[in-house]
Amino acid sequence: MVRTTKRYLIVDKLKTRFTKRAHDEKEKMVDGASWYERHLARNNLHEIFVNNVGYFVDMDLKTCGCRKWEMVGIPCIHAASVIIGRRQKVEDYVSDYYIKRKWLETYKDGIMHVQGMPLWPRLNMLHVLPTLEKRQFRKAK
């Protein structure tokens, strides 16, 4: 309960469109993306070369060979390179999960507290006991 309340208060004070982590990560990707070599393939596929290693970026599926974009929801440095090369904004490709409005919706109601165990209603039911059964193991031949 305390954690969700803290997150709501933190997000409520934000001045940016995204959460602090998403904003910092996006800025880091934008700063480093301009140095990579980019090649356009077909069907909105791009290949980014970093230290003679190629990474394929699919802008339609929003995927990259490094898999960071799919895992985190924030464009990786390879995808940022493609987005900047196309003269678009990287923030348009950040997942909606990191938008301030979504976080406010997530944490606005908080979690209802649970009474202590002595205050739980008593039921006239027997406790379930684990069954003990012996298993016979075969010896390997």
C-alpha positions, 0 to 999 in steps of 0.5 A, spaced: 500 500 500 505 504 501 509 503 495 503 504 490 501 511 494 509 513 493 508 511 486 502 515 485 505 521 488 511 521 484 508 520 478 503 526 480 509 531 480 512 529 474 513 535 469 514 530 463 510 526 458 513 519 461 516 516 467 523 518 469 526 512 467 522 512 460 524 519 459 532 518 461 532 512 457 529 515 451 534 521 452 540 516 452 538 512 446 537 519 442 544 521 444 548 515 442 544 513 436 547 518 431 553 515 430 551 508 427 551 506 420 544 505 417 541 501 411 534 501 409 532 494 406 525 492 404 518 492 407 520 498 412 526 493 415 533 497 417 540 494 418 544 498 423 551 496 424 555 497 430 562 495 431 561 490 424 555 487 427 549 488 424 542 489 427 535 488 424 530 493 426 523 492 423 519 498 424 512 495 422 513 490 428 517 495 432 522 489 433 530 489 433 535 484 433 537 486 440 530 484 443 531 490 448 525 494 444 520 488 445 522 487 452 522 494 455 517 498 450 522 503 449 526 503 443 533 501 443 539 505 440 538 501 434 531 503 433 532 510 435 538 511 430 532 509 425 527 513 427 532 519 428 534 517 420 527 518 418 526 525 422 521 522 427 520 523 434 523 517 438 517 518 444 512 517 439 515 509 439 515 509 446 510 504 449 504 507 452 505 503 459 510 509 461 505 515 459 504 519 466 496 518 465 497 511 464 501 510 471 496 515 474 490 510 472 494 504 475 495 507 482 489 512 483 485 507 487 491 503 491 490 497 494 485 495 499 488 493 506 487 486 509 485 485 516 490 482 520 489 474 521 485 474 527 480 478 524 478 473 518 472 470 519 472 463 522 469 457 517 467 451 520 471 447 515 477 442 517 484 443 515 486 440 509 492 436 510 497 433 505 497 426 503 503 422 504 504 416 499 510 412 498 512 412 491 516 406 488 522 407 484 525 403 479 532 402 478 535 403 472 538 397 468 
